[in-house]
Amino acid sequence: MHHELKITPEFYDLVETDKKTFECRLSDRDYKENDILFFREWAPGSGYTGRKMYKKIKYILAGGRFGLDEFHVCMSITRALKMKCSECQGEGKIKSRIDKDRNIFSVGCPVCEGSGLFYY
């Protein structure tokens, strides 16, 4: 399952470069280990910037422990390494590497022509 989430510019680069490897959120979704978080950068006052990334949930610390209230979760996140199309579940095919240092790719689905969401 994947979850689409807003992320502000102050945290986008930190998460994308793996300097920030956790995400604390309101527990208003059914987050589970191995789910994919689809982050879309959102700037207050101007809206979505067009930048996006995918991360995978490795571990979830449920609220009610260690000072975290019962209405929040803190998730350990990592790069999502396998590409799957969210529309047809077909394997993604890397068309080109856009930024080698940050592992950003241009991808397309050979099954449905890239109409789905991809993660890596």
C-alpha positions in Angstrom: 0.0 0.0 0.0 1.2 3.5 -0.6 0.4 6.8 1.2 0.6 10.2 -0.4 1.9 12.8 2.0 2.9 16.5 1.8 6.4 17.4 2.9 7.7 21.0 3.3 10.8 22.3 1.6 12.7 22.5 4.9 12.5 18.7 5.3 12.4 17.5 1.6 16.2 17.5 1.0 16.9 16.0 4.4 14.6 13.0 3.7 15.7 12.7 0.0 19.4 12.5 0.9 18.7 10.1 3.8 20.0 12.5 6.5 16.5 12.3 8.1 15.5 8.7 8.2 12.4 8.9 10.3 9.0 10.4 9.8 6.6 11.3 12.7 3.0 11.7 11.7 -0.6 11.7 13.1 -1.8 8.1 13.2 -4.7 8.8 10.9 -3.9 6.1 8.3 -3.3 2.4 8.5 0.5 2.6 8.2 2.3 -0.7 8.1 5.9 -1.9 7.7 6.9 -2.1 4.0 4.3 0.4 2.9 5.5 3.1 0.5 5.4 6.8 1.5 4.9 9.0 -1.6 6.2 12.4 -0.6 5.2 15.5 -2.6 6.9 18.7 -1.7 4.5 21.4 -0.7 5.4 25.0 0.0 3.0 26.8 2.3 1.5 29.8 0.4 2.4 28.5 -3.1 1.4 24.8 -3.1 3.0 21.8 -4.7 6.5 22.4 -6.2 6.6 19.3 -8.5 9.3 17.5 -6.5 8.4 14.0 -5.3 10.1 10.9 -3.8 9.2 7.5 -2.5 10.4 5.9 0.8 9.6 2.6 2.4 8.6 2.1 6.0 11.0 -0.1 7.9 9.7 0.1 11.4 6.8 1.8 13.2 6.9 3.0 16.8 3.3 3.4 17.8 2.3 6.2 20.1 1.7 5.9 23.8 5.4 5.1 24.5 8.7 6.9 25.0 6.9 10.4 25.2 5.0 10.0 21.9 1.3 10.6 22.4 -1.1 7.9 21.5 -2.3 9.8 18.4 1.0 9.8 16.6 3.5 7.3 15.1 7.2 7.6 14.4 8.4 5.6 11.4 11.8 4.5 10.4 12.1 5.1 6.6 14.5 4.0 3.9 14.8 4.1 0.1 12.2 2.0 -1.7 14.5 -0.2 -3.8 12.1 -2.2 -6.0 10.1 -0.4 -8.7 6.5 -1.4 -9.2 3.8 0.4 -11.2 0.9 1.2 -8.9 -1.6 0.9 -11.7 -0.7 -2.5 -13.2 1.9 -3.9 -10.7 4.3 -4.3 -13.6 8.0 -4.0 -13.1 9.3 -0.5 -13.9 12.1 0.0 -16.4 14.7 2.7 -15.9 14.8 4.9 -18.9 17.6 7.2 -17.7 19.3 8.3 -14.5 18.7 12.0 -14.0 20.9 12.5 -10.9 23.4 9.8 -10.1 24.4 11.1 -6.7 20.9 11.3 -5.4 19.5 8.2 -7.1 16.8 10.0 -9.1 15.5 8.2 -12.2 13.3 8.8 -15.1 11.1 5.6 -15.2 8.5 4.1 -17.3 6.3 1.0 -17.2 6.7 -1.4 -20.1 3.2 -2.8 -19.3 0.9 0.2 -19.1 3.2 2.9 -20.7 4.1 4.6 -17.3 0.6 5.7 -16.2 1.2 4.5 -12.7 3.2 5.7 -9.7 6.7 4.3 -9.4 9.0 3.9 -6.4 12.6 2.8 -6.2 
